[in-house]
Amino acid sequence: MAAVLVLARPGDAPDDAMLAAARRLGTPVAVLCGEPGAQDAQRYRRRGVPRLLAAPGPQPGQYGGVREAEALVAAARRERPAAVLIAAGRDGQEIAARVAVRLDAGIVTDAVDLYRGPEGVVAVREAFDGTHLVASTVRRGPAVITVRAGAVSDDGAVPDDAAALDEAVSAADACAVVCLKVKSSSAAYGARLVSRTPKPADTRPELRAAPVVVAGGRGVGSAGGFDLLGLVARALGAAVGGSRAAADLGWCPPGARIDQTGASVHPRLYLACGISGSVRHRAGMQRARTIVAIDRDPAAPIFRYADFGVIGDLGKVLPALLAEIARRRRSGTGADDLMEA
């Protein structure tokens, strides 16, 4: 089967959904820009990746996105893949554009599904606020595709406890590591890194890939109300997001905004708190498996597409939910059973 390149980062846990997308098109091959960590090769082997291509990381002051694009180009010229897959997002879209230009290849961004068609790789995107799906066939060069986080469901090739088993995988089970030689062009130094601001530490899962999302809107009432959402998220092991109104008011970070032009999420459970449910917001979360809405207004549009609705005051409903989660944990039932219920 043809190789399918997947951009990865040293030390990060393998993206099982991205690897599942790659397996639909061929054999996944990971490309790392930087020195592989001690367990990188073992972790990718555990997920059925036969080769890991490692390229030198960016030099001091060099813009990392350009270096990752160059690594993918070098890997593509070596492997002649059917496709190059990159996680969608601001960085991913830029890297994909640079790779497509260098390879003279077709590009599709923000795909939610992938498959092989009779004429080549087919990427499926959402259009018109998610009301339609558009399938595009890439006919020139390796298909360069950015894939929306969590959009492609895992195909079951990796056991649920694979993360725990990573520790037990021996060096003998590691995939082959191939060192790539990447020659930097002058363009690689056209943009330079001039400063870096560390992101505050957060133990919550990353929003776009989180299996559970707790989101708040204007109905939360204040920035302090988001502290209560944070407690619910901590109890459920969830990420916290917000509507455009909440982000504009400064109650949640801009990067946590869920809507048509912000983050798109695909969790198993989406808990919408005080969100009216505009069309823009729906475009960012409508692929959630189960949607639970809590709002004072029984006429709020979000109730039209929620699986479950609670009409009430968040200040009363959420503390009751926290108490129920705590009670079930004490009894050994667990929060997972609560979500299934």
C-alpha positions as CSV (number, residue, x, y, z in Angstrom):
1,M,0.0,0.0,0.0
2,A,1.1,3.6,-0.6
3,A,2.6,5.5,2.2
4,V,0.6,8.3,3.8
5,L,2.6,10.9,5.7
6,V,1.4,12.3,9.0
7,L,3.0,15.3,10.6
8,A,3.8,14.7,14.3
9,R,5.9,16.4,16.9
10,P,8.6,14.8,19.1
11,G,7.3,13.9,22.6
12,D,3.6,14.4,21.8
13,A,1.3,11.4,22.1
14,P,0.4,10.0,18.7
15,D,-2.9,11.3,17.3
16,D,-4.9,8.1,16.9
17,A,-7.7,9.8,14.9
18,M,-5.1,11.2,12.4
19,L,-3.5,7.8,12.1
20,A,-6.9,6.2,11.5
21,A,-7.5,8.7,8.7
22,A,-4.2,7.8,7.2
23,R,-5.0,4.0,7.4
24,R,-8.0,4.7,5.2
25,L,-5.7,5.8,2.4
26,G,-2.6,3.6,2.9
27,T,0.2,2.9,5.3
28,P,0.7,5.7,7.9
29,V,4.3,7.0,8.1
30,A,5.0,9.6,10.9
31,V,7.2,12.6,10.1
32,L,8.8,14.4,13.1
33,C,10.7,17.6,12.9
34,G,13.2,17.4,15.7
35,E,15.0,14.7,17.7
36,P,12.7,11.8,18.4
37,G,12.2,11.1,22.1
38,A,13.1,7.8,23.7
39,Q,9.5,6.5,23.4
40,D,8.4,8.0,20.2
41,A,9.4,5.0,18.0
42,Q,7.8,2.5,20.4
43,R,4.5,4.5,20.6
44,Y,4.1,4.7,16.9
45,R,5.0,1.1,16.4
46,R,2.3,0.2,18.9
47,R,-0.2,2.0,16.6
48,G,0.9,0.1,13.5
49,V,3.3,2.7,12.0
50,P,6.2,1.0,10.3
51,R,8.5,4.0,9.8
52,L,9.2,7.2,11.6
53,L,11.0,9.9,9.5
54,A,13.0,12.3,11.6
55,A,14.3,15.7,10.3
56,P,16.5,18.2,12.1
57,G,14.5,20.7,14.1
58,P,14.5,24.4,13.6
59,Q,17.6,26.4,14.2
60,P,17.7,29.1,16.9
61,G,15.5,31.9,15.7
62,Q,14.1,29.9,12.8
63,Y,10.4,29.8,12.3
64,G,9.3,26.3,13.1
65,G,6.4,26.1,10.6
66,V,8.8,26.6,7.6
67,R,11.1,23.8,8.9
68,E,8.2,21.4,9.3
69,A,7.0,22.1,5.8
70,E,10.6,21.4,4.5
71,A,10.6,18.1,6.5
72,L,7.4,17.0,4.9
73,V,8.6,18.0,1.4
74,A,11.8,15.9,1.9
75,A,9.8,13.0,3.3
76,A,7.4,13.2,0.3
77,R,10.2,13.1,-2.2
78,R,11.6,10.0,-0.5
79,E,8.4,8.1,0.1
80,R,6.2,9.2,-2.9
81,P,3.1,9.1,-0.7
82,A,-0.6,9.0,-1.7
83,A,-1.3,11.9,0.7
84,V,0.2,14.2,3.3
85,L,-2.0,14.7,6.4
86,I,-1.6,17.7,8.8
87,A,-3.8,18.7,11.7
88,A,-6.1,21.6,10.8
89,G,-5.5,24.9,12.5
90,R,-3.6,28.1,11.9
91,D,-0.2,26.4,11.9
92,G,-1.4,23.4,10.0
93,Q,-3.1,25.5,7.2
94,E,0.2,27.4,6.7
95,I,2.4,24.3,6.6
96,A,0.0,22.6,4.2
97,A,0.0,25.6,1.8
98,R,3.9,25.6,1.8
99,V,4.0,21.9,1.2
100,A,1.5,22.0,-1.7
101,V,3.3,24.8,-3.5
102,R,6.7,23.0,-3.1
103,L,5.3,19.7,-4.4
104,D,3.0,21.3,-7.0
105,A,0.2,19.2,-5.5
106,G,-3.5,19.7,-4.9
107,I,-4.6,20.8,-1.4
108,V,-7.8,20.5,0.6
109,T,-8.2,22.1,4.0
110,D,-10.3,21.3,7.1
111,A,-11.4,17.8,5.9
112,V,-13.8,15.9,8.1
113,D,-13.6,12.6,6.2
114,L,-11.2,10.8,3.8
115,Y,-11.4,7.9,1.4
116,R,-10.0,6.5,-1.8
117,G,-12.1,7.2,-4.9
118,P,-11.7,5.8,-8.4
119,E,-9.7,8.9,-9.5
120,G,-7.6,9.5,-6.4
121,V,-7.8,10.6,-2.8
122,V,-11.2,12.1,-1.8
123,A,-11.5,14.7,1.0
124,V,-14.9,15.6,2.5
125,R,-15.5,19.1,3.8
126,E,-18.4,20.8,5.4
127,A,-20.1,23.8,3.7
128,F,-22.8,26.3,4.4
129,D,-22.5,26.2,8.2
130,G,-22.2,22.4,8.2
131,T,-25.5,21.8,6.4
132,H,-23.8,20.3,3.3
133,L,-20.9,18.0,2.7
134,V,-18.6,18.6,-0.3
135,A,-16.3,15.8,-1.6
136,S,-13.2,16.9,-3.5
137,T,-10.8,14.6,-5.5
138,V,-7.2,15.5,-5.6
139,R,-5.8,14.7,-9.0
140,R,-2.3,16.2,-9.0
141,G,0.6,15.2,-6.9
142,P,0.2,13.7,-3.4
143,A,-3.0,15.0,-1.8
144,V,-2.0,17.6,0.8
145,I,-4.9,17.6,3.4
146,T,-5.5,19.3,6.7
147,V,-7.8,17.2,8.9
148,R,-10.1,18.6,11.5
149,A,-9.2,17.3,14.9
150,G,-11.3,14.4,16.0
151,A,-13.4,14.5,12.8
152,V,-12.3,11.0,11.6
153,S,-13.3,8.4,14.1
154,D,-10.6,5.9,15.2
155,D,-11.0,2.6,13.3
156,G,-10.3,0.5,16.3
157,A,-6.8,-0.6,15.3
158,V,-5.5,0.6,18.6
159,P,-6.8,-0.8,21.9
160,D,-8.4,1.6,24.3
161,D,-5.6,1.1,26.8
162,A,-2.8,1.7,24.3
163,A,-1.6,4.7,26.2
164,A,-1.0,2.6,29.3
165,L,0.7,-0.1,27.2
166,D,3.1,2.4,25.7
167,E,5.3,2.0,28.8
168,A,5.6,-1.8,28.3
169,V,6.6,-1.7,24.6
170,S,10.2,-2.8,24.3
171,A,12.8,-1.2,22.1
172,A,12.7,-4.3,19.9
173,D,9.1,-3.4,19.0
174,A,10.0,0.1,17.9
175,C,9.3,1.2,14.3
176,A,12.3,2.0,12.1
177,V,13.6,5.5,12.5
178,V,15.0,7.1,9.3
179,C,16.9,10.3,9.5
180,L,16.0,12.8,6.7
181,K,18.5,15.2,5.3
182,V,16.7,18.6,4.8
183,K,18.4,21.4,2.9
184,S,17.0,24.7,4.0
185,S,16.2,27.2,1.4
186,S,16.7,31.0,1.8
187,A,12.9,31.2,2.4
188,A,13.3,29.3,5.6
189,Y,14.9,32.4,7.1
190,G,12.5,34.9,5.6
191,A,10.4,34.7,8.8
192,R,12.2,34.6,12.2
193,L,11.1,33.9,15.7
194,V,11.6,37.1,17.7
195,S,9.8,36.2,21.0
196,R,8.0,33.4,22.7
197,T,5.3,33.6,25.4
198,P,4.8,30.3,27.3
199,K,1.2,29.1,27.5
200,P,-0.1,28.8,31.0
201,A,-0.1,25.2,32.2
202,D,-3.5,23.5,31.9
203,T,-4.3,20.0,32.9
204,R,-7.5,19.9,30.9
205,P,-7.5,18.1,27.5
206,E,-7.0,20.1,24.3
207,L,-10.3,21.6,23.2
208,R,-10.5,20.3,19.6
209,A,-9.7,16.7,20.6
210,A,-11.5,16.5,23.9
211,P,-14.0,13.7,24.3
212,V,-16.1,15.9,26.6
213,V,-16.6,19.7,26.2
214,V,-18.3,22.0,28.7
215,A,-19.1,25.3,27.0
216,G,-20.6,28.6,28.2
217,G,-22.3,31.5,26.6
218,R,-23.7,34.9,27.6
219,G,-26.2,33.1,29.9
220,V,-23.4,32.2,32.2
221,G,-23.5,35.8,33.4
222,S,-19.9,36.6,34.2
223,A,-16.3,35.5,34.2
224,G,-16.9,34.1,37.7
225,G,-19.6,31.9,36.2
226,F,-16.9,30.3,34.0
227,D,-15.2,29.2,37.2
228,L,-18.2,27.0,37.9
229,L,-18.0,25.6,34.4
230,G,-14.3,24.8,35.2
231,L,-15.4,22.8,38.2
232,V,-17.8,20.8,36.1
233,A,-15.1,20.3,33.5
234,R,-12.6,19.0,36.1
235,A,-15.2,16.6,37.4
236,L,-15.9,15.2,33.9
237,G,-12.3,15.4,32.6
238,A,-13.5,17.9,30.0
239,A,-12.2,20.9,28.1
240,V,-13.9,24.3,28.5
241,G,-15.1,26.4,25.6
242,G,-17.3,29.3,25.0
243,S,-19.5,31.1,22.5
244,R,-18.5,34.1,20.5
245,A,-20.3,36.3,23.0
246,A,-18.5,34.8,25.9
247,A,-15.1,35.3,24.2
248,D,-15.9,38.9,23.2
249,L,-16.8,39.7,26.8
250,G,-13.4,38.2,27.9
251,W,-15.0,35.4,29.9
252,C,-13.0,32.8,28.1
253,P,-9.8,32.9,25.9
254,P,-10.3,33.7,22.2
255,G,-8.7,30.3,21.4
256,A,-11.6,28.6,23.3
257,R,-14.3,30.2,21.1
258,I,-16.5,27.5,19.5
259,D,-18.2,28.6,16.3
260,Q,-18.0,28.8,12.5
261,T,-14.7,30.7,12.4
262,G,-13.3,29.5,15.8
263,A,-12.7,26.0,17.1
264,S,-14.7,23.0,15.8
265,V,-15.2,20.2,18.3
266,H,-16.5,16.7,17.9
267,P,-16.8,15.3,21.5
268,R,-18.8,12.4,22.8
269,L,-20.6,14.8,25.1
270,Y,-21.2,18.5,24.6
271,L,-22.6,20.4,27.6
272,A,-23.9,23.8,26.5
273,C,-24.5,26.1,29.4
274,G,-26.3,29.4,28.8
275,I,-25.8,29.3,25.1
276,S,-28.7,30.4,22.9
277,G,-27.5,28.4,19.9
278,S,-26.9,30.7,17.0
279,V,-26.2,29.2,13.5
280,R,-22.6,30.3,13.8
281,H,-22.2,28.4,17.1
282,R,-23.9,25.3,15.8
283,A,-21.4,25.1,12.9
284,G,-18.6,24.6,15.5
285,M,-20.2,21.8,17.6
286,Q,-23.0,20.1,15.7
287,R,-20.9,17.0,15.1
288,A,-21.0,16.2,18.8
289,R,-22.4,12.8,19.5
290,T,-24.6,13.9,22.4
291,I,-25.6,17.5,23.1
292,V,-27.0,18.5,26.5
293,A,-28.3,22.1,26.8
294,I,-29.0,24.0,29.9
295,D,-30.7,27.4,29.6
296,R,-33.3,29.6,31.3
297,D,-35.1,30.4,28.1
298,P,-37.3,27.5,26.9
299,A,-37.4,29.1,23.4
300,A,-33.6,29.1,23.0
301,P,-32.7,27.7,19.5
302,I,-30.2,25.3,21.0
303,F,-33.0,23.1,22.4
304,R,-34.1,22.4,18.8
305,Y,-31.0,20.3,18.1
306,A,-30.0,19.2,21.7
307,D,-30.5,15.5,22.6
308,F,-31.4,16.5,26.1
309,G,-32.5,19.9,27.5
310,V,-32.7,21.3,31.0
311,I,-34.6,24.5,31.5
312,G,-33.3,26.2,34.6
313,D,-30.8,28.4,36.4
314,L,-27.2,27.4,35.9
315,G,-26.4,28.5,39.5
316,K,-28.7,25.7,40.7
317,V,-28.4,23.1,37.9
318,L,-24.6,22.9,37.8
319,P,-24.1,22.5,41.6
320,A,-26.7,19.8,41.5
321,L,-24.8,18.1,38.7
322,L,-21.5,18.3,40.6
323,A,-23.2,16.8,43.7
324,E,-24.5,13.9,41.6
325,I,-21.1,13.3,40.0
326,A,-19.5,13.2,43.5
327,R,-22.3,10.9,44.8
328,R,-21.8,8.4,42.0
329,R,-18.0,8.4,42.5
330,R,-18.4,7.7,46.1
331,S,-20.8,4.8,45.3
332,G,-18.4,3.5,42.6
333,T,-20.7,4.2,39.7
334,G,-18.4,6.8,38.1
335,A,-18.8,9.8,35.9
336,D,-18.6,7.7,32.7
337,D,-21.8,5.9,33.6
338,L,-23.4,9.3,34.4
339,M,-22.6,10.4,30.8
340,E,-24.0,7.3,29.3
341,A,-27.1,7.7,31.4
